[in-house]
């Protein structure tokens, strides 16, 4: 499992621990979004179960357009791939 520090440019997005989708490029975290920010009706969405949810499609497309899509967990100012 690789971990990436959350850069200062993404500080405003960070709001604690949660499952997230991210874009990784050149070994750095470029962008991420908490799954609960998109799947508002799920308190703790299971990444494997919800990854095919159509509501995530625009987010996945965006992240893939700027880097390699990664699924993981945000905590302690880091994104860790699962």
LODO-71362 format. One record per atom (N, C-alpha, C, CB): atom name; residue in one letter; residue number from 0; x, y, z. Coordinates in Angstrom, 2 decimals. Each point is the difference from the previous one (the first is absolute). Glycine has a CB too. Layout:
LODO-71362
 at aa   i       u       v       w
 CA  a NUM       X       Y       Z
...
***
This chain:
LODO-71362
 at aa   i       u       v       w
  N  x   0    0.83   -1.19    0.00
 CA  x   0   -0.83    1.19    0.00
  C  x   0    0.87    1.24    0.00
 CB  x   0   -1.82   -1.24    1.21
  N  x   1    1.60    2.07   -2.18
 CA  x   1    0.73    1.26   -0.09
  C  x   1   -0.77    1.10    0.72
 CB  x   1    1.03   -0.71   -2.20
  N  x   2   -0.30    1.63    2.81
 CA  x   2   -0.60    1.16    0.66
  C  x   2    0.56    1.27   -0.61
 CB  x   2   -0.31   -1.29    2.13
  N  x   3   -0.55    2.29   -2.23
 CA  x   3    0.38    1.28   -0.59
  C  x   3   -0.42    1.12    0.94
 CB  x   3   -0.21   -0.93   -2.35
  N  x   4    1.09    1.86    2.66
 CA  x   4   -0.42    1.14    0.83
  C  x   4   -0.98    0.88   -0.76
 CB  x   4    2.21   -0.06    1.21
  N  x   5   -3.12    0.66   -0.47
 CA  x   5   -0.94    0.92   -0.62
  C  x   5    0.70    1.35   -0.13
 CB  x   5   -2.03   -1.23    0.96
  N  x   6    2.19    1.72   -2.19
 CA  x   6    0.71    1.26   -0.19
  C  x   6   -0.82    1.20    0.48
 CB  x   6    1.19   -1.01   -1.95
  N  x   7   -0.49    2.09    2.22
 CA  x   7   -0.66    1.23    0.46
  C  x   7   -1.09    0.47   -0.96
 CB  x   7    2.12    0.64    1.15
  N  x   8   -1.95   -0.92   -2.44
 CA  x   8   -0.98    0.44   -1.00
  C  x   8   -1.35   -0.70    0.16
 CB  x   8    1.88    0.46   -1.56
  N  x   9   -1.92   -1.58    2.28
 CA  x   9   -1.25   -0.74    0.23
  C  x   9   -0.48    0.11    1.44
 CB  x   9    0.68   -1.58   -1.81
  N  x  10   -0.09    2.48    2.56
 CA  x  10   -0.34    0.17    1.41
  C  x  10   -1.49    0.27    0.22
 CB  x  10    2.30    0.87    0.37
  N  x  11   -2.91   -0.10   -1.24
 CA  x  11   -1.41    0.37    0.18
  C  x  11   -0.95   -1.19   -0.19
 CB  x  11    0.58    2.29   -0.79
  N  x  12   -0.12   -3.33    0.12
 CA  x  12   -0.83   -1.19   -0.22
  C  x  12    0.01   -0.91    1.21
 CB  x  12    0.47    0.15   -2.44
  N  x  13    0.64   -0.19    3.14
 CA  x  13    0.19   -0.94    1.10
  C  x  13   -0.93    0.29    1.17
 CB  x  13    2.38   -0.26   -0.69
  N  x  14   -3.10   -0.76    1.15
 CA  x  14   -0.83    0.15    1.19
  C  x  14   -0.02   -1.27    0.84
 CB  x  14   -1.40    1.65   -1.23
  N  x  15    2.57   -2.24    1.40
 CA  x  15    0.14   -1.15    0.88
  C  x  15    0.01   -1.33   -0.72
 CB  x  15   -1.11    1.34    1.72
  N  x  16    0.87   -2.39   -0.95
 CA  x  16    0.09   -1.37   -0.49
  C  x  16   -1.19   -0.38   -0.85
 CB  x  16    1.32   -0.58    2.01
  N  x  17   -1.05   -0.12   -3.11
 CA  x  17   -1.08   -0.51   -0.85
  C  x  17    0.53   -0.70   -1.24
 CB  x  17   -1.44    1.82    0.84
  N  x  18    0.59   -2.63   -1.43
 CA  x  18    0.35   -0.67   -1.26
  C  x  18   -0.02    1.04   -1.11
 CB  x  18   -0.97   -2.22    0.79
  N  x  19    1.88    2.06   -1.75
 CA  x  19    0.12    1.01   -1.04
  C  x  19    0.47   -0.61   -1.32
 CB  x  19    0.48    1.70    1.75
  N  x  20   -0.74   -0.95   -2.79
 CA  x  20    0.56   -0.27   -1.33
  C  x  20    0.99    1.10   -0.27
 CB  x  20   -2.11   -1.17   -0.85
  N  x  21    3.21    0.83    0.18
 CA  x  21    1.06    0.99   -0.20
  C  x  21    0.63   -0.14   -1.38
 CB  x  21    0.43    0.00    2.45
  N  x  22    0.24    1.07   -2.85
 CA  x  22    0.82    0.01   -1.21
  C  x  22    1.46    0.10    0.44
 CB  x  22   -1.85    1.08   -1.42
  N  x  23    2.67   -2.01    0.94
 CA  x  23    1.42   -0.03    0.31
  C  x  23    0.75    0.22   -1.31
 CB  x  23   -0.33   -1.58    1.99
  N  x  24    1.29    2.50   -1.96
 CA  x  24    0.79    0.26   -1.21
  C  x  24    1.45    0.26    0.43
 CB  x  24   -2.02    0.96   -1.25
  N  x  25    2.94   -1.63    0.58
 CA  x  25    1.43    0.15    0.29
  C  x  25    0.30   -0.20    1.49
 CB  x  25    0.18    1.58   -1.93
  N  x  26   -0.87   -2.55    2.53
 CA  x  26    0.25   -0.33    1.40
  C  x  26   -0.55    0.98    1.01
 CB  x  26    1.99   -1.10   -0.80
  N  x  27   -2.91    1.99    0.35
 CA  x  27   -0.57    1.00    0.90
  C  x  27   -1.52   -0.01   -0.08
 CB  x  27    2.06    1.41   -0.26
  N  x  28   -2.69   -1.06    1.37
 CA  x  28   -1.44    0.15    0.05
  C  x  28   -0.37    1.32   -0.68
 CB  x  28   -0.15   -1.36    2.15
  N  x  29   -0.67    1.27   -3.19
 CA  x  29   -0.39    1.18   -0.77
  C  x  29   -1.35    0.54    0.44
 CB  x  29    1.32   -0.87   -1.94
  N  x  30   -2.26   -0.05    2.22
 CA  x  30   -1.35    0.38    0.41
  C  x  30   -0.64   -1.20    0.67
 CB  x  30   -0.22    1.70   -1.89
  N  x  31   -0.78   -1.46    2.72
 CA  x  31   -0.76   -1.09    0.60
  C  x  31   -1.39    0.49    0.36
 CB  x  31    2.11   -1.05    0.89
  N  x  32   -3.00    0.11   -0.68
 CA  x  32   -1.35    0.31    0.48
  C  x  32   -0.46   -1.11    0.92
 CB  x  32   -0.53    1.30   -2.11
  N  x  33   -0.05   -0.89    3.22
 CA  x  33   -0.58   -0.97    0.92
  C  x  33   -1.22   -0.63   -0.66
 CB  x  33    0.84    1.29    2.02
  N  x  34   -0.99   -2.59   -1.87
 CA  x  34   -1.15   -0.68   -0.58
  C  x  34   -1.30    0.49    0.61
 CB  x  34    1.43   -1.99   -0.43
  N  x  35   -1.42    2.34    1.72
 CA  x  35   -1.23    0.49    0.63
  C  x  35   -0.42    1.37   -0.53
 CB  x  35    0.62   -1.29    2.05
  N  x  36    0.32    2.04   -2.65
 CA  x  36   -0.35    1.29   -0.60
  C  x  36   -0.83   -0.20   -1.26
 CB  x  36    2.09    1.01    0.95
  N  x  37   -1.93   -2.15   -1.60
 CA  x  37   -0.77   -0.30   -1.21
  C  x  37   -1.19   -0.89    0.34
 CB  x  37    2.08    0.20   -1.40
  N  x  38   -1.86   -1.19    2.24
 CA  x  38   -1.05   -0.94    0.39
  C  x  38   -0.58    0.46    1.34
 CB  x  38    1.13   -1.92   -1.24
  N  x  39   -1.86    2.99    1.19
 CA  x  39   -0.50    0.68    1.20
  C  x  39   -0.86   -0.89    0.91
 CB  x  39    0.06    2.11   -1.31
  N  x  40   -0.70   -3.14    0.75
 CA  x  40   -0.88   -0.85    0.80
  C  x  40    0.74   -1.14    0.70
 CB  x  40   -1.82    0.57   -1.57
  N  x  41    3.14   -0.63    1.44
 CA  x  41    0.79   -1.07    0.61
  C  x  41    0.94    0.58    1.05
 CB  x  41   -0.15   -1.37   -2.12
  N  x  42    0.00    0.94    3.36
 CA  x  42    0.88    0.49    1.06
  C  x  42    1.43   -0.46   -0.18
 CB  x  42   -1.94    0.00    1.52
  N  x  43    2.13   -1.25   -1.91
 CA  x  43    1.33   -0.58   -0.19
  C  x  43   -0.04   -0.95   -1.18
 CB  x  43    0.53    0.22    2.47
  N  x  44   -0.52    0.33   -3.68
 CA  x  44   -0.14   -0.87   -1.17
  C  x  44    1.16   -0.98   -0.12
 CB  x  44   -1.26    1.81   -1.14
  N  x  45    0.92   -3.06    0.87
 CA  x  45    0.99   -1.03   -0.28
  C  x  45    0.50    0.24   -1.41
 CB  x  45   -1.11   -1.69    1.57
  N  x  46    2.38    1.98   -1.70
 CA  x  46    0.58    0.37   -1.29
  C  x  46   -0.30   -1.04   -1.06
 CB  x  46    1.80    1.24    1.19
  N  x  47   -1.60   -2.51   -0.89
 CA  x  47   -0.21   -1.06   -0.98
  C  x  47   -1.48   -0.08   -0.42
 CB  x  47    1.94   -1.27    0.99
  N  x  48   -2.83    1.42   -0.06
 CA  x  48   -1.43   -0.11   -0.28
  C  x  48   -0.51    1.20   -0.79
 CB  x  48   -0.28   -1.34    2.08
  N  x  49    0.77    2.53   -1.78
 CA  x  49   -0.55    1.21   -0.58
  C  x  49    0.75    0.53   -1.23
 CB  x  49   -0.77    0.53    2.27
  N  x  50    1.90   -1.12   -2.62
 CA  x  50    0.81    0.54   -1.10
  C  x  50   -0.77    0.02   -1.33
 CB  x  50    2.04   -0.84    1.17
  N  x  51   -3.03   -0.01   -1.32
 CA  x  51   -0.78   -0.03   -1.24
  C  x  51   -1.22    0.91    0.05
 CB  x  51    0.78   -2.32   -0.35
  N  x  52   -0.97    3.05    1.44
 CA  x  52   -1.13    0.91    0.12
  C  x  52    0.12    1.09   -1.07
 CB  x  52   -0.18   -0.46    2.50
  N  x  53   -0.86    0.64   -3.28
 CA  x  53    0.02    0.95   -1.11
  C  x  53    0.30    1.43    0.45
 CB  x  53   -1.64   -1.45   -1.16
  N  x  54    1.33    1.79    2.40
 CA  x  54    0.27    1.35    0.49
  C  x  54    1.49    0.29    0.09
 CB  x  54   -2.13   -0.10    1.28
  N  x  55    2.97   -0.95   -1.23
 CA  x  55    1.45    0.19    0.06
  C  x  55    0.63    0.18   -1.39
 CB  x  55    0.01   -1.36    2.10
  N  x  56   -0.75    1.04   -3.16
 CA  x  56    0.56    0.03   -1.35
  C  x  56    0.66    1.34   -0.36
 CB  x  56   -1.75   -1.64   -0.65
  N  x  57    1.12    2.79    0.87
 CA  x  57    0.66    1.26   -0.35
  C  x  57    1.28    0.23    0.81
 CB  x  57   -2.24    0.94   -0.58
  N  x  58    2.23   -1.33    1.85
 CA  x  58    1.19    0.14    0.84
  C  x  58    1.12   -0.90   -0.50
 CB  x  58   -1.45    0.57    1.97
  N  x  59    1.12   -1.80   -2.28
 CA  x  59    1.00   -0.94   -0.53
  C  x  59    0.57    0.52   -1.31
 CB  x  59   -1.19   -1.92    1.11
  N  x  60    0.33    2.41   -1.99
 CA  x  60    0.46    0.55   -1.28
  C  x  60    0.96    1.16    0.22
 CB  x  60   -2.15   -0.71   -1.08
  N  x  61    1.79    1.61    1.99
 CA  x  61    0.85    1.16    0.30
  C  x  61    1.37   -0.45    0.52
 CB  x  61   -2.05    1.38    0.50
  N  x  62    2.05   -2.27    0.48
 CA  x  62    1.26   -0.44    0.59
  C  x  62    0.88   -0.72   -1.02
 CB  x  62   -1.15   -0.19    2.22
  N  x  63    0.54   -0.63   -3.06
 CA  x  63    0.76   -0.71   -1.05
  C  x  63    0.56    0.98   -1.04
 CB  x  63   -1.45   -2.03    0.35
  N  x  64    0.78    3.15   -0.54
 CA  x  64    0.47    0.96   -1.00
  C  x  64    1.25    0.75    0.46
 CB  x  64   -2.35    0.24   -0.79
  N  x  65    2.61   -0.23    2.10
 CA  x  65    1.16    0.75    0.51
  C  x  65    1.08   -0.89    0.61
 CB  x  65   -1.54    1.88    0.42
  N  x  66    1.26   -3.17   -0.29
 CA  x  66    0.99   -0.91    0.57
  C  x  66   -0.52   -1.42    0.02
 CB  x  66    0.90    1.86    1.39
  N  x  67   -0.21   -2.70   -0.65
 CA  x  67   -0.41   -1.39    0.14
  C  x  67   -0.99   -0.11    1.15
 CB  x  67    2.23   -0.82   -0.91
  N  x  68   -3.38    0.21    0.66
 CA  x  68   -1.04   -0.15    1.01
  C  x  68    0.49   -0.95    1.09
 CB  x  68   -1.79    0.43   -1.72
  N  x  69    1.57   -0.04    2.95
 CA  x  69    0.36   -0.82    1.15
  C  x  69   -1.15    0.02    1.01
 CB  x  69    2.46    0.48   -0.36
  N  x  70   -2.65   -1.61    1.02
 CA  x  70   -1.03   -0.15    1.02
  C  x  70    0.70   -0.18    1.34
 CB  x  70   -1.66   -1.02   -1.66
  N  x  71    1.20    1.75    2.67
 CA  x  71    0.68   -0.15    1.28
  C  x  71   -0.70    0.71    1.14
 CB  x  71    2.07   -0.21   -1.25
  N  x  72   -1.25    0.59    2.20
 CA  x  72   -0.47    0.59    1.25
  C  x  72    0.80    1.26    0.28
 CB  x  72   -0.67   -2.26    0.89
  N  x  73   -0.02    3.30   -0.47
 CA  x  73    0.64    1.24    0.41
  C  x  73    0.00    0.03    1.52
 CB  x  73   -0.71    1.23   -2.11
  N  x  74    1.85   -0.94    2.70
 CA  x  74    0.11    0.10    1.44
  C  x  74    1.34    0.63    0.34
 CB  x  74   -1.48   -2.02    0.34
  N  x  75    1.51    2.80    0.72
 CA  x  75    1.26    0.60    0.49
  C  x  75    0.77    0.72   -1.11
 CB  x  75    0.12   -1.81    1.72
  N  x  76   -0.85    2.54   -2.55
 CA  x  76    0.60    0.80   -1.07
  C  x  76    0.75   -0.84   -1.02
 CB  x  76    0.20    1.87    1.61
  N  x  77   -0.68   -3.12   -1.82
 CA  x  77    0.56   -0.89   -1.03
  C  x  77   -1.12   -0.73   -0.70
 CB  x  77    2.13   -0.27    1.32
  N  x  78   -1.85   -0.11   -2.57
 CA  x  78   -0.88   -0.89   -0.76
  C  x  78    0.75   -1.31   -0.10
 CB  x  78   -1.12    1.90   -1.33
  N  x  79    0.49   -2.99    1.76
 CA  x  79    0.61   -1.33   -0.06
  C  x  79   -0.81   -0.88   -0.91
 CB  x  79    0.92    0.26    2.32
  N  x  80   -0.26   -0.82   -3.32
 CA  x  80   -0.68   -0.89   -0.93
  C  x  80   -0.41   -1.29    0.70
 CB  x  80    1.31    0.98   -1.90
  N  x  81   -2.47   -1.48    1.53
 CA  x  81   -0.47   -1.28    0.55
  C  x  81    0.23   -1.11   -1.01
 CB  x  81   -1.73    1.18    1.38
***
